[in-house]
């Protein structure tokens, strides 16, 4: 009896060990602002220019999760369990958008939602993201409605809808599946293009 129990326990331990060896580590990605200087060469903040409040940015519930989501067809999604965001996607999106607006509007006074009550802003940028994922045609689709609101009166100054398709570099995929580094790079470029379009809408 004891010998049989020992064999069962040994077999179970072996199965767990094999499963642990076969498990793959997760990969983590973040959005970034392409072409914007950071690190040792960055300039010290000078607190000049318009005061811009960025956010809130809202994402569909199916995107606001740790795993990266790509679209397989009009109704099917692929949730990548092993390819994840290195933080909240909403906050990351908002941060990159703020960096792009800071550069395009030549201002260091950018606040990200939620900011303190004492942080008065000249303009607030509201963004509602309708879609933000890679598609089977090897492009990232970003579909977003946005508004520029007066920080004092809350009157809408500008509003629009931006639909962007950004090619995914080297996105053939092949046997190895999607290249999530290239997908997230294309997503980063999409957010940058959105920021450029908002900045060019006539904010002064």
C-alpha positions as CSV (number, residue, x, y, z in Angstrom):
1,X,0.0,0.0,0.0
2,X,2.7,2.4,1.0
3,X,4.7,1.6,-2.2
4,X,1.6,2.4,-4.3
5,X,1.2,5.7,-2.6
6,X,4.8,6.5,-3.1
7,X,4.5,5.8,-6.8
8,X,1.5,8.0,-7.1
9,X,3.2,10.9,-5.3
10,X,6.3,10.5,-7.4
11,X,4.3,10.5,-10.6
12,X,2.5,13.6,-9.5
13,X,5.7,15.4,-8.6
14,X,7.2,14.5,-12.0
15,X,4.1,15.9,-13.8
16,X,4.4,19.1,-11.8
17,X,8.1,19.4,-12.6
18,X,7.5,18.8,-16.3
19,X,4.7,21.4,-16.4
20,X,7.0,23.9,-14.7
21,X,9.7,23.3,-17.2
22,X,7.3,23.7,-20.1
23,X,5.7,26.9,-18.9
24,X,6.9,30.0,-20.8
25,X,7.7,33.3,-19.2
26,X,5.5,36.3,-20.0
27,X,6.8,39.1,-22.2
28,X,6.0,42.7,-21.1
29,X,5.6,45.8,-23.4
30,X,4.9,49.5,-23.0
31,X,3.9,52.2,-25.4
32,X,6.5,55.0,-26.0
33,X,6.5,58.3,-27.7
34,X,8.6,57.8,-30.9
35,X,11.2,60.4,-31.6
36,X,10.9,62.4,-28.4
37,X,14.1,62.9,-26.5
38,X,14.4,61.3,-23.1
39,X,17.1,60.3,-20.7
40,X,20.4,62.1,-20.2
41,X,19.9,64.5,-23.2
42,X,16.5,65.7,-22.0
43,X,16.1,69.4,-21.1
44,X,15.2,70.5,-17.5
45,X,11.5,71.4,-17.1
46,X,11.1,75.2,-17.5
47,X,7.4,75.4,-16.6
48,X,6.5,77.5,-19.6
49,X,3.8,77.4,-22.3
50,X,0.1,76.5,-22.2
51,X,-1.1,74.4,-19.3
52,X,-2.6,71.3,-20.8
53,X,-4.6,68.6,-18.9
54,X,-4.6,65.2,-20.6
55,X,-7.4,62.9,-19.8
56,X,-9.4,61.1,-18.9
57,X,-8.7,58.6,-21.6
58,X,-11.3,55.8,-21.8
59,X,-10.7,52.5,-23.5
60,X,-13.2,49.7,-24.3
61,X,-13.4,47.1,-21.4
62,X,-12.0,44.4,-23.7
63,X,-8.8,46.3,-24.1
64,X,-8.3,47.6,-20.6
65,X,-6.7,44.5,-19.3
66,X,-3.1,43.2,-18.6
67,X,-2.9,41.0,-21.8
68,X,-2.4,42.5,-25.2
69,X,-5.5,42.0,-27.4
70,X,-5.3,41.6,-31.2
71,X,-8.2,41.1,-33.6
72,X,-8.7,38.0,-35.6
73,X,-11.7,39.1,-37.6
74,X,-14.8,41.3,-37.2
75,X,-16.1,39.5,-34.1
76,X,-13.2,37.4,-32.8
77,X,-10.3,38.6,-30.5
78,X,-7.1,36.9,-29.5
79,X,-6.0,37.6,-25.9
80,X,-2.3,37.0,-25.6
81,X,-1.8,35.4,-22.2
82,X,2.0,35.5,-22.4
83,X,2.3,39.0,-24.0
84,X,1.3,41.7,-21.5
85,X,1.4,45.4,-20.8
86,X,4.0,46.5,-18.4
87,X,1.4,48.6,-16.5
88,X,-2.1,49.9,-17.1
89,X,-2.7,50.5,-20.9
90,X,-5.0,53.5,-20.2
91,X,-2.4,55.2,-18.1
92,X,0.4,54.4,-20.6
93,X,-1.8,55.7,-23.5
94,X,-2.4,58.9,-21.6
95,X,1.2,59.4,-20.7
96,X,2.4,59.0,-24.3
97,X,-0.3,61.3,-25.5
98,X,0.9,63.9,-23.0
99,X,4.5,63.6,-24.2
100,X,3.5,64.2,-27.8
101,X,1.3,67.2,-26.9
102,X,4.0,68.7,-24.8
103,X,6.5,68.5,-27.7
104,X,4.0,69.7,-30.4
105,X,2.6,72.6,-28.4
106,X,6.0,73.5,-27.0
107,X,4.9,73.4,-23.4
108,X,6.3,71.8,-20.3
109,X,3.1,72.3,-18.4
110,X,1.3,69.0,-19.0
111,X,-0.8,67.4,-16.3
112,X,-2.2,63.8,-16.5
113,X,-5.6,62.9,-15.2
114,X,-6.4,62.9,-12.4
115,X,-4.5,66.0,-11.4
116,X,-4.8,68.0,-8.1
117,X,-7.5,70.6,-7.6
118,X,-4.8,73.2,-7.5
119,X,-3.6,72.3,-10.9
120,X,-5.4,74.8,-13.1
121,X,-5.2,74.0,-16.8
122,X,-5.8,76.2,-19.9
123,X,-7.2,73.3,-21.9
124,X,-8.3,69.7,-21.1
125,X,-8.0,66.9,-23.7
126,X,-10.7,64.2,-23.5
127,X,-10.3,61.0,-25.4
128,X,-12.7,58.1,-26.0
129,X,-11.0,55.2,-27.7
130,X,-13.3,53.0,-29.7
131,X,-10.7,50.6,-31.1
132,X,-7.0,50.1,-30.6
133,X,-5.7,46.8,-31.8
134,X,-3.7,45.0,-34.5
135,X,-5.8,43.6,-37.4
136,X,-5.2,40.6,-39.7
137,X,-4.2,43.0,-42.5
138,X,-1.0,43.7,-40.6
139,X,-2.1,47.2,-39.5
140,X,-3.0,48.7,-36.1
141,X,-6.3,50.5,-36.1
142,X,-6.8,53.4,-33.7
143,X,-10.3,54.9,-33.7
144,X,-10.8,57.7,-31.2
145,X,-13.1,60.6,-30.5
146,X,-11.6,63.6,-28.8
147,X,-12.4,67.0,-27.5
148,X,-10.5,70.0,-26.4
149,X,-12.3,71.7,-23.5
150,X,-11.6,75.1,-21.8
151,X,-10.1,74.4,-18.4
152,X,-12.0,77.4,-17.0
153,X,-15.5,77.3,-18.5
154,X,-15.6,73.6,-19.6
155,X,-16.8,74.8,-23.0
156,X,-15.8,72.6,-25.9
157,X,-13.2,74.4,-28.1
158,X,-12.5,71.7,-30.6
159,X,-13.7,68.1,-31.2
160,X,-13.1,65.5,-33.7
161,X,-12.8,61.8,-34.6
162,X,-9.5,60.3,-35.6
163,X,-9.3,57.0,-37.5
164,X,-5.7,55.9,-38.1
165,X,-4.2,52.7,-39.7
166,X,-0.5,52.2,-38.9
167,X,1.4,49.5,-40.7
168,X,3.2,46.9,-38.5
169,X,6.8,46.6,-39.6
170,X,7.9,43.1,-40.6
171,X,4.4,41.8,-39.7
172,X,4.4,38.5,-41.7
173,X,4.3,36.6,-38.4
174,X,5.0,33.2,-39.9
175,X,5.2,30.1,-37.8
176,X,6.4,32.1,-34.8
177,X,3.1,34.0,-34.6
178,X,2.6,37.7,-34.2
179,X,5.6,39.9,-33.4
180,X,4.3,41.8,-30.3
181,X,7.3,44.1,-30.3
182,X,6.4,45.3,-33.7
183,X,2.7,45.5,-32.9
184,X,3.3,47.6,-29.8
185,X,5.7,49.8,-31.8
186,X,3.0,50.4,-34.3
187,X,0.5,51.1,-31.5
188,X,2.9,53.7,-30.1
189,X,3.2,55.4,-33.5
190,X,-0.6,55.5,-33.7
191,X,-0.9,57.3,-30.3
192,X,1.8,59.8,-31.5
193,X,-0.2,60.5,-34.7
194,X,-3.3,61.1,-32.6
195,X,-1.4,63.6,-30.4
196,X,-0.1,65.4,-33.5
197,X,-3.6,65.7,-35.0
198,X,-5.0,67.1,-31.7
199,X,-2.1,69.5,-31.4
200,X,-2.7,70.7,-35.0
201,X,-6.4,71.3,-34.4
202,X,-5.8,74.9,-33.5
203,X,-5.0,74.9,-29.8
204,X,-3.4,78.3,-28.9
